[in-house]
Amino acid sequence: MKNKLTVRNIGFLWDLGEPLPKFGSKNKVAIRAAMPKDRGRLRKIVLEAYLPDWLWWVRKTGGKERARADLMSYVNEFLGDRERRIFVAEEGGKIIGFSGAAKHDRGTGTIGYGVAVLPGFRKRGIGSMLLLAALDWLKKSGVRFVTLEEETFGFANKDSPAIILYKSLGGKIISDQIFSQARV
Ligand SMILES: CC(C)(COP(=O)(O)OP(=O)(O)OC[C@H]1O[C@@H](n2cnc3c(N)ncnc32)[C@H](O)[C@@H]1OP(=O)(O)O)[C@@H](O)C(=O)NCCC(=O)NCCS
């Protein structure tokens, strides 16, 4: 199994027919929809906000610059599409985290690329605020069912911070599988 990577893949579902959880925060953080002019600032932090948790994926993708380019191609797709939106958390003029949301047909949507917060700003409720902003926008756009697929490495037997976050804000686990992938 030396050249195998064990990845846990978890599927979440939100039914937005139910009220969104209330979330009070004393943060001096502004959450807003990202605009095309944020592209440069997002590029600077897009990879760092996933680290170190996603280092396994960075290695699999072929290194940091490949991973950053990969993430930015998704960001660019989201920024140029009315059916998709990125939300950013900003503090003191710096973008410190983001989340993504995408509408599909017939009242369904996804949280695209989850939620990510720069390591120095975690555990202050910012991830929760970003996830709620994304869910709230989907709900106001007429979306009822929202899915999210999360991959983790090293969390086969316990929940990662992201899983704890999604569960704490009403996400129901609808699939939970362990896969062995080839290491690159
Ligand atoms: C997941 C992530 C976005 C959480 O952001 P955050 O700003 O720290 O989240 P919050 O402060 O809102 O915490 C949300 C909940 O998770 C819990 N939590 C957050 N980090 C935790 C940790 N390291 N260990 C245990 N619980 C944790 C909080 O206690 C809170 O639970 P509660 O509501 O029951 O108190 C952040 O850890 C991150 O960016 N990780 C790397 C990127 C990633 O894996 N994103 C998801 C997939 S793309």
The ligand as a MOL file (V3000), in Angstrom:
LIG
                    3D

  0  0  0     0  0            999 V3000
M  V30 BEGIN CTAB
M  V30 COUNTS 48 50 0 0 0
M  V30 BEGIN ATOM
M  V30 1 C -12.5780 24.2650 7.6840 0
M  V30 2 C -12.2400 25.7230 7.9180 0
M  V30 3 C -12.7720 26.5460 6.7450 0
M  V30 4 C -12.9380 26.1960 9.2100 0
M  V30 5 O -12.7730 27.6030 9.2800 0
M  V30 6 P -12.8770 28.3670 10.6890 0
M  V30 7 O -12.9310 29.8230 10.4080 0
M  V30 8 O -11.8220 27.8670 11.5950 0
M  V30 9 O -14.3040 27.8260 11.1740 0
M  V30 10 P -15.1460 28.3030 12.4350 0
M  V30 11 O -14.2910 29.1050 13.3670 0
M  V30 12 O -16.3930 28.9390 11.9360 0
M  V30 13 O -15.4710 26.8960 13.1170 0
M  V30 14 C -16.5900 26.1260 12.7440 0
M  V30 15 C -16.7510 24.9360 13.6810 0
M  V30 16 O -15.6730 24.0230 13.4810 0
M  V30 17 C -14.9290 23.8650 14.6940 0
M  V30 18 N -13.5100 23.8100 14.3660 0
M  V30 19 C -12.8440 24.6310 13.5230 0
M  V30 20 N -11.5520 24.2510 13.4710 0
M  V30 21 C -11.4220 23.1820 14.2730 0
M  V30 22 C -10.3370 22.3410 14.6320 0
M  V30 23 N -9.0890 22.5490 14.1440 0
M  V30 24 N -10.5590 21.3070 15.4880 0
M  V30 25 C -11.7800 21.0970 15.9960 0
M  V30 26 N -12.8810 21.8700 15.7030 0
M  V30 27 C -12.6840 22.8910 14.8520 0
M  V30 28 C -15.2710 25.0620 15.5340 0
M  V30 29 O -15.1010 24.8090 16.9120 0
M  V30 30 C -16.7000 25.2960 15.1530 0
M  V30 31 O -17.5330 24.3510 15.7910 0
M  V30 32 P -18.7290 24.8350 16.7470 0
M  V30 33 O -19.6220 25.6930 15.8740 0
M  V30 34 O -19.3410 23.5630 17.1740 0
M  V30 35 O -18.0400 25.6170 17.8090 0
M  V30 36 C -10.7060 25.9170 8.0990 0
M  V30 37 O -10.2270 24.9960 9.0660 0
M  V30 38 C -9.9420 25.7480 6.8070 0
M  V30 39 O -9.8130 26.6960 6.0390 0
M  V30 40 N -9.3960 24.5470 6.5430 0
M  V30 41 C -8.6110 24.3060 5.3390 0
M  V30 42 C -9.4400 24.3330 4.0660 0
M  V30 43 C -10.4490 23.2240 4.0360 0
M  V30 44 O -10.1630 22.0840 4.3320 0
M  V30 45 N -11.6690 23.5850 3.6030 0
M  V30 46 C -12.7380 22.6660 3.4010 0
M  V30 47 C -12.7170 21.9180 2.1420 0
M  V30 48 S -12.4320 22.7700 0.7060 0
M  V30 END ATOM
M  V30 BEGIN BOND
M  V30 1 1 1 2
M  V30 2 1 2 3
M  V30 3 1 2 4
M  V30 4 1 2 36
M  V30 5 1 4 5
M  V30 6 1 5 6
M  V30 7 2 6 7
M  V30 8 1 6 8
M  V30 9 1 6 9
M  V30 10 1 9 10
M  V30 11 2 10 11
M  V30 12 1 10 12
M  V30 13 1 10 13
M  V30 14 1 13 14
M  V30 15 1 14 15
M  V30 16 1 15 16
M  V30 17 1 15 30
M  V30 18 1 16 17
M  V30 19 1 17 18
M  V30 20 1 17 28
M  V30 21 1 18 19
M  V30 22 1 18 27
M  V30 23 2 19 20
M  V30 24 1 20 21
M  V30 25 1 21 22
M  V30 26 2 21 27
M  V30 27 1 22 23
M  V30 28 2 22 24
M  V30 29 1 24 25
M  V30 30 2 25 26
M  V30 31 1 26 27
M  V30 32 1 28 29
M  V30 33 1 28 30
M  V30 34 1 30 31
M  V30 35 1 31 32
M  V30 36 2 32 33
M  V30 37 1 32 34
M  V30 38 1 32 35
M  V30 39 1 36 37
M  V30 40 1 36 38
M  V30 41 2 38 39
M  V30 42 1 38 40
M  V30 43 1 40 41
M  V30 44 1 41 42
M  V30 45 1 42 43
M  V30 46 2 43 44
M  V30 47 1 43 45
M  V30 48 1 45 46
M  V30 49 1 46 47
M  V30 50 1 47 48
M  V30 END BOND
M  V30 END CTAB
M  END
